[in-house]
């Protein structure tokens, strides 16, 4: 778990530094920085989405995921929790904690580096990939927190839960999380990041949190596709 703890620490420290920087940034400059982060988020999302090998997996996962998320009202519950935290911290009207939390959580936890690095850390004790990711997350959290606020710092808890689970369950997950499956999970998550980028640019108002179940559906749909392919290949 060493790699996970280091990653969480870099997110918290980087985000905290970003909050300090935020205090001295004029609103006009902050708005320009938000637009730049939105464009970079779009680039990150599109780059990962193009790695997908089966568009049908992405479609089924996203549609099924957002239906489940909408029925569970994940976005509404996160927004409610964020509003409660804002009032408790006396920061009402200074920005959405839920927005910063969801944006940072997806950026920090979606991608092949997260999955592969956590599996390597759990199976072999090799934390090198997680340490590399931690360096990138430190810089990202600092920039994000300077515009999106304290929700970015709180995303460290999400990193702890997700990567910690991957490390602890590495022995069970490694045999089933093939390279192809990881690619499909990355593709689906990256499409959600594209949505985040569009939201940051105020082009759309997608409830990205409602799409989160798609990340769990992606490997299931991918495995189902492989199973059906083998089934249809059997001689009649």
MOGI-V591015 format. One record per residue. N is the residue number from 0. OMEGA is omega in degrees with one decimal (* if undefined). D_LAST is the distance of its C-alpha to the last C-alpha in Angstrom with 1 decimal. Layout:
# MOGI-V591015
<<N,OMEGA,D_LAST> <N,OMEGA,D_LAST>>
This chain:
# MOGI-V591015
<<0,-177.7,49.2> <1,-179.1,52.0> <2,-179.7,50.1> <3,-179.5,49.3> <4,177.3,52.9> <5,-179.6,54.1> <6,178.2,51.8> <7,-179.4,53.0> <8,-179.2,56.6> <9,177.8,56.3> <10,-178.5,54.9> <11,-179.0,57.8> <12,179.2,60.5> <13,178.7,59.3> <14,179.4,59.0> <15,176.0,62.4> <16,177.6,64.0> <17,177.6,62.4> <18,177.8,64.0> <19,178.7,67.4> <20,-176.7,66.9> <21,-176.4,66.1> <22,-177.4,69.5> <23,-178.1,71.2> <24,177.2,68.9> <25,-177.0,70.3> <26,-179.5,68.0> <27,179.5,67.8> <28,178.8,66.6> <29,178.4,64.2> <30,178.5,62.6> <31,178.4,62.3> <32,178.0,60.7> <33,178.2,58.2> <34,179.2,57.2> <35,178.4,56.8> <36,177.2,54.6> <37,178.8,52.5> <38,178.7,51.9> <39,178.0,51.1> <40,176.0,48.6> <41,-179.6,46.9> <42,178.9,46.7> <43,-178.5,45.2> <44,-178.7,42.6> <45,179.5,41.6> <46,179.6,41.4> <47,-177.7,39.0> <48,-178.6,36.9> <49,-180.0,36.2> <50,-177.1,34.6> <51,-178.4,31.5> <52,-176.6,28.2> <53,-176.8,26.3> <54,-179.5,28.4> <55,177.8,25.9> <56,179.8,26.5> <57,-178.3,30.3> <58,-178.1,30.2> <59,-178.0,28.2> <60,-177.6,30.4> <61,-179.7,33.7> <62,178.9,33.2> <63,-178.3,31.9> <64,-178.0,34.6> <65,175.1,37.5> <66,178.6,36.6> <67,-178.8,36.8> <68,178.7,39.9> <69,178.5,41.6> <70,178.2,41.0> <71,-179.0,42.4> <72,-178.5,45.2> <73,-179.3,45.0> <74,-179.9,47.2> <75,-179.2,49.8> <76,176.9,50.0> <77,179.4,50.5> <78,178.1,53.1> <79,179.2,54.9> <80,179.2,55.0> <81,179.3,56.2> <82,178.5,58.9> <83,179.8,60.1> <84,179.3,60.4> <85,179.8,62.2> <86,-180.0,64.8> <87,-178.4,65.2> <88,179.5,65.9> <89,-176.9,68.1> <90,-179.2,66.0> <91,178.2,65.2> <92,-178.4,64.9> <93,179.5,64.5> <94,-175.8,60.8> <95,175.7,57.6> <96,-179.6,56.8> <97,179.9,53.3> <98,178.8,52.8> <99,-179.7,53.9> <100,-178.2,51.9> <101,-179.5,48.5> <102,-178.1,49.1> <103,-178.7,50.1> <104,-180.0,47.4> <105,-179.2,44.6> <106,-176.6,46.3> <107,-170.6,46.9> <108,179.2,43.6> <109,177.8,40.8> <110,-177.7,39.7> <111,-178.4,38.2> <112,178.4,41.7> <113,-174.9,41.9> <114,-177.3,38.6> <115,-179.6,38.6> <116,179.7,42.4> <117,178.9,42.1> <118,177.7,39.3> <119,179.8,41.4> <120,-178.5,44.4> <121,-175.2,42.8> <122,-172.4,41.0> <123,-176.3,43.6> <124,178.5,46.7> <125,-176.6,46.7> <126,-171.5,48.2> <127,-178.5,48.9> <128,177.3,46.3> <129,178.4,47.4> <130,177.0,51.0> <131,177.6,50.3> <132,-179.8,48.6> <133,178.3,51.7> <134,178.7,54.0> <135,-179.2,52.1> <136,177.9,52.0> <137,-179.6,55.8> <138,-178.3,56.6> <139,-178.2,54.1> <140,179.0,55.4> <141,179.9,59.0> <142,-178.9,58.3> <143,-177.7,56.3> <144,-179.9,58.8> <145,179.3,61.7> <146,-175.7,60.2> <147,173.2,57.9> <148,-168.7,60.0> <149,177.6,59.6> <150,179.0,56.0> <151,178.3,55.1> <152,-179.5,56.9> <153,178.2,55.1> <154,175.7,51.8> <155,178.2,52.5> <156,178.7,51.5> <157,176.9,48.0> <158,179.8,47.8> <159,-178.2,48.8> <160,-175.2,46.2> <161,-177.7,43.2> <162,176.9,43.9> <163,178.0,45.3> <164,179.7,42.1> <165,179.5,40.0> <166,-176.7,42.4> <167,-178.3,42.5> <168,-175.1,38.7> <169,-178.3,38.0> <170,-179.8,36.7> <171,-173.4,34.1> <172,-175.0,33.2> <173,-178.5,33.2> <174,-175.9,29.8> <175,178.4,28.0> <176,178.8,30.1> <177,178.9,28.7> <178,180.0,30.4> <179,-180.0,27.8> <180,178.2,28.3> <181,178.8,32.1> <182,-179.7,31.9> <183,177.0,30.3> <184,179.3,32.9> <185,-180.0,35.6> <186,-179.5,34.5> <187,178.5,34.6> <188,-179.5,37.9> <189,175.8,39.3> <190,175.6,38.6> <191,177.6,40.6> <192,173.9,43.3> <193,177.1,43.5> <194,176.7,44.2> <195,179.7,46.9> <196,178.6,48.5> <197,177.1,48.6> <198,-179.1,50.3> <199,178.3,52.8> <200,180.0,53.7> <201,176.1,54.2> <202,179.1,51.7> <203,174.9,49.5> <204,-178.9,49.8> <205,175.7,46.3> <206,-172.3,46.0> <207,-179.3,44.1> <208,179.3,44.3> <209,179.1,42.0> <210,-173.4,39.3> <211,178.2,39.4> <212,179.0,36.4> <213,179.8,34.3> <214,176.5,34.9> <215,179.8,33.2> <216,-175.6,30.3> <217,178.6,29.6> <218,179.2,28.2> <219,179.0,26.2> <220,179.0,24.6> <221,178.0,24.0> <222,179.4,22.3> <223,178.8,20.1> <224,177.7,19.2> <225,-179.3,18.2> <226,179.4,16.2> <227,178.3,14.3> <228,177.9,13.8> <229,-178.1,12.4> <230,-179.1,10.1> <231,-179.8,8.7> <232,-179.9,8.7> <233,179.0,6.3> <234,179.1,3.8> <235,*,0.0>>
